[in-house]
């Protein structure tokens, strides 16, 4: 009976440990968010190999002699010391390929490991010679080659890289990413972002609803209907910028671009600040809270100025909680490491099923920006033609029939700003059939660089 009791107690305790283990693991999961300034940064060529990390093991194989310094000559320039092996001082020589390490002793028979970042991009970092000495006197013979380990050093992504990646690979056209609430209610507005543009960020003006937009001449107009891909200068609103950044973080986590890739998704975490009962996000998942923010941005008359300040504070607080360095665990597929575990005001969600992320992400390696884009028209019958300008230019946009005849000139050497552009086109006066639209963009400075593209569209009535 005593043995049976012990076995029962063992399995009971084991079962309790197993029951609590997922919660313990989840509580240690690290999440990742983005900040507006990073997202406004110019993207880098993520993943390009710029050097390598290498480690060497040096053994004092002398007989009974304790050594005080190590001298090494390498076949590649050392760019930084990763692990000094306990030595406290390094004196470098020719082209940073030679060094003397001092400041510790190594007893006979002991080994020391040193690790470096070097300029050599491929495997094969090695020593061309090395030796020990004691008080300036060489100990033993000059050793020959040691081959070090190899790990490629690749350029890490930045916020601009992540913004471009998400809009190119994850956020699909024509739906894009919505901020605000699409509705038939008159005299209200919302935003739809479809392409990457670092001029979406950063927002610096006070948090408020979608009350007005500013045109190119600085004049304000009521914010009514859908606004596509607006730069900050059209509507500068910190709540918009923070909500946009947080939605991008949720999209990234849902699609397996950021950690954690299992357990409670970022958007399903529960916000509850026990120290601030008046926080408007209390008791909600992050997704649900963002739905409330969307409604507040669109339906101005239902919320007060203080509401917008509180919403902005809560969304910004979530973004700050998991901000940090951009470190890729993998470039193919692309996976960003989490930065921090859950703060006191965010909690795991036991009502959601722990499932792996829905991975949509390909590689980010050599993911070069598209310098100029002419997009496929949408919907049919077509109403708009959209394109992206890498820089300001003179733009000509014409529509042709199958005979090559011009049926509409929408732009004729019109000066347009850098970024996403939309041109309205009413095709109801045309017969059903196949048409083509062609864009020509020239630099404002008169240089010969010109971009041209043609797309096909079908009109059915």
Buried (B, 14 or more C-beta within 10 A) or exposed (E): EEEEEEEEEEEEEEEEEEEEEBEEEBEEBBBBBBBBEBBBBEBBBBBBEEBBBBBBEBBBBBEEBBBBBBBBBBBBBBBEBEEBBEBEEBEEEEEBBBBBBBEBEBEBEEEBEBBBBBBBBEBEBBBEBBBBBBEEEEBBEEBEEBEBBBEBBBBBBBBBBBBBBBBBBBBEEEEBBBBBBBEEEEEBBBBBBBBBBBBBBBBEEEBBBBBBBBEEEEEEEEBEEEBBBBBBEBBBBBBBBBBBBBBBBBBBBBBBBBBBBBBBBBBBBBBBBEEBEEBBBBEBBBBBBBEBBBBBBBBBEEBEEEBBBBBBBBBBBBBBBBBBEBEBEEBEBBBBBBBBBBBEBBBBBEEBEBEEBEBBBBBBBEBEBEEBBBBEBBEEBBBBBBBBBBBBBBBBBBBBBEEEEEBBEBBEEEEBBBBBBBBEBEBEEBEEEEBBBBBBBBBEEEEEEEBEBEBEBEBEE
